[in-house]
Structures are given as C-alpha cells and as structure tokens.
Amino acid sequence: MQIGAYIREQPKVLAELPTKTAAALAGFKSLAKTPERIVLVGTGSSMNALLCAADAFEALTGATVVAKEPEAYLRLPPKPNGQHTLVVVASQSGTSLTPVEAAKNALAAGFAVIAVTGDGNSALARTGADVL
C-alpha cells in the first residue's frame, strides 16, 4: 500500500477501533486485573503507536507506564515487584525476533502480555499472549 493511502485511511481506522476491539479486550485474561505497571515494547512505527496510546493507558488505569525498545527490554527486563504488570508488545508484522523474544520473556516472568500485530498467525501471535 502506498503511504499516502495508508495515512488517509487512519482516521477511519481510529474511529472504528473502540467498537472493533471492545469484545476482544473483554475476553483477555491479561486484563482480568487492572495493571499497576504497563510496559510498552516496540520499535519504529509500532513504538510511535504505543507512545500515542501511553497517556490513555495511564488515564484509564492509573498505572505507571514505561516504554522500552525490545532489545533494551531483553537486556534489562522489568523485575517482578508485586505490582500487577501488563506488557504490551507491538509489531506490525509480528515476525521481528526481538519483539517475539520480549513477549516470551514477559510471559516467562509471569507478566500479563498483550501482543498487538497485524498478523494473527505470526510468531508474535503464537507466543501465548493475548492477541489484538
């Protein structure tokens, strides 16, 4: 898709997002408990999208929100500290190695994880995280 067409479709996509995602989010085990800490993991446009949503995450949950690039997450992952932690990993393709490894690491640490990807059959979608 040409970038101009992609950009022009964004307002429509954003307007439909709450309706289209509400049912999926309601069933996520990762959202069964309100998070006290949210870690956003992504690079490039995925990180930009996460950062655009950071204030909304904080306002909706009251959680502390931090953002990490996937390699930084893998080098220095958050430590379990008694807070309910939600890790949101975004990757448009869902095939980049470091976001996939970050999601696996977060799940192994016992954190709730949401994978945001454009490919529901990608490696990121198959990590065991809730998938949006």
Salt bridges, closest charged atoms under 4 A:
GLU16 OE2 - LYS12 NZ 3.30
GLU16 OE1 - LYS20 NZ 3.17
GLU101 OE2 - LYS104 NZ 3.75
ASP130 OD1 - LYS29 NZ 3.76
